[in-house]
């Protein structure tokens, strides 16, 4: 499937603002993939489909989580997390993408996980820093992303955890586990 076909598929799944975000994530992911020696086609594909389920109805995503082999503990955390694993499931079922590396990057682009591959990191960070993002600290995150992907990832994780704590929201355990794993990776460099 070429880029235009993939973009055409996702455009039907989302509103215009989300589509513009998706294109920004794709462009950023390709740049980061090139910089860090990641397969650019896989980064492009994962980025294009990372928010495939973002605009799906909450009851539909809830039903998929309950019915399929997805982590049931998701149901006890912020619904903003749901679109990532549900999206990977739907991308496989509806679009026919079966590459496990691409599906994993989509699955964990909101929470992270303990054994993040470079592709996982590229998609997570690209989603955080794409050109349409406007929030305090995003410029610092962008600079870090092009110097050291782990530092950019840690920056994003810290900010996400801090934001959720300030809002008195629960934090998905994988996010803490990701933070701890990246810290350990940095210590062992």
N, C-alpha and C positions, 0 to 999 in steps of 0.2 A: 504494500500500500504506500503510495507516495504522499508527500506532505499535503498537497491540495485535497486529496481524497480524505485524509485523516481530519483536516481542518473542517471540511464540509460536513463530516459526520458529527463532530463535536458542536459545530455551530447550530445544528438542529436541536441540541440538548440544553442550550443555555441562552440567556439573554445577552444582549450586545455588550454590556459592561463586563460580564464574565468572559465572553469571547475575547475581548481586547486584553484582559488579564492573561488569558491562556496564551495568546500570541506573545505577550511580553515574557511569560515564563519560558516558552519555547525558545525564543531568541536568546534569553539569558542562559538557559540550560545548554544550548549549543556552544556558546562562548566558554562557559565553565568546563564543559566536556572537553573541548579542544585544549584548554589550559591544563587540565588535570589528566589527560590521556584516557578519557572515557570514550567508549563507542558513541560517536555523535548521533548516529541513526537511532540507537536505543534511547539516548537522552532526549532527542527530538520527539520520539513516539511517546515516551513516558510523560513528557511535559505537555504534549497536546492532549493526552487523555487523563491527566492528573485530576481534573475537576469534572470528569464525565458525569458523575452522579450528584454534583453540587446542587443542582436545581431540581432534583427529584423530591417528591413529597416525603415528609418525615414518616408518615405511616407506611409508605412503601419501603423505605430504607429499614425501618424497624422490623417489618415482616421478613425482609431478606436476611437480616441479622439473625432473627429467631429461627428461620427455616434452613438456612445454609450453614456450612461449616465455618462460620465467622465467630470471633471471640464474643461470647455472650456478655462478658463484663462491660463491653461498650455501652450497653443499655443503661448502665448506672453512671455514665459520664456525659459530658457535654455533647450534644447532638452535632456540633460542628465537626466532631471527629468521624462521624459515621460515613460521610461521603467518600472517604479515602478507601477503606476496605470494601465498601459496597460498590464503589466505582471500579475497583480492580475486578471484582466478581462480574459486574455487568459488562465491562470491556471484554472479558474473556467470553462470556456467553453471547453477547449481542454483536460484538465487532469481530470476534474470532482471534484476538491477539492471545497467544499462549506462551510467549516468552516469559519464563519465570522471573528473570531479572527486571523486566519492564513492569510486570504485575506487582512485584515486591516494592519497587520504587513508588508506584501509585498507592499501594496499600499503606505505606508508612510515611507518606509525605506530610501528614499532620502531626503524628505522634513521635516519629522516629522509632528506632528499636536498637537493641544492644549490639547487633552485629551489622551495622550499616556498611554497605558497600560504597565505593566511590560514586556509583550511579545514584544510589539512595541519597547520598549527601548532596550531590549536584541538584537533584530535583527538589529536595527540602529547601536548600538555600536559594535556588532560583525562584521558587514560589515566594520566599520571604523578601527578596530584594528586587524583583522585576520592576521595570521603569515606572509602572503605574502606582507603585506603593508610595504612600506619603505619610510618614509617621516619624516622630522624634527618634533619631538614632539610625534611620535607614541608610543615610549616607555613610556612616561609620561601618555598618554591616556590608555595604557594597564594596568599600575599600578592602575590608578584611577578606571578602569572598575571592578577590583577585590576587590576594597575597598568600592566604592560608585557609583552606576550606574548613579545617577543623575549628579554627578560631572564629570563623563566621558562623559555623554551626553552634558553637558554644554561646556566642553572642545571642543568636536567635532563640536558643533554648532558655537561656537565662531571662531574656526579655519576656518570653511567653509565660514562663513559670511566674515571674514577678507580676505580670499583668493579671493572670488568673488569681493569684493570691490577693492582689489589691481589690479584685471584684468578688472576693469570697466564693470563688468557684472551685469545684473539685479539679484535681489534676490527674490525668490518666497516668497510671504507674509506668507505662512504657516511656513516657517523656522523662521522668526521673532516671529510669534505667539508661536511657540514651545519654543523658547528661553525664552520668557516672561513667559509662563506657568510654565516652570521648575524653573525659578528664584522665582516665587511666591510660588511654592510648597516648595522650599528650605527655604524661609523666614518663612513659616507657620509650619515648622517642630517643 
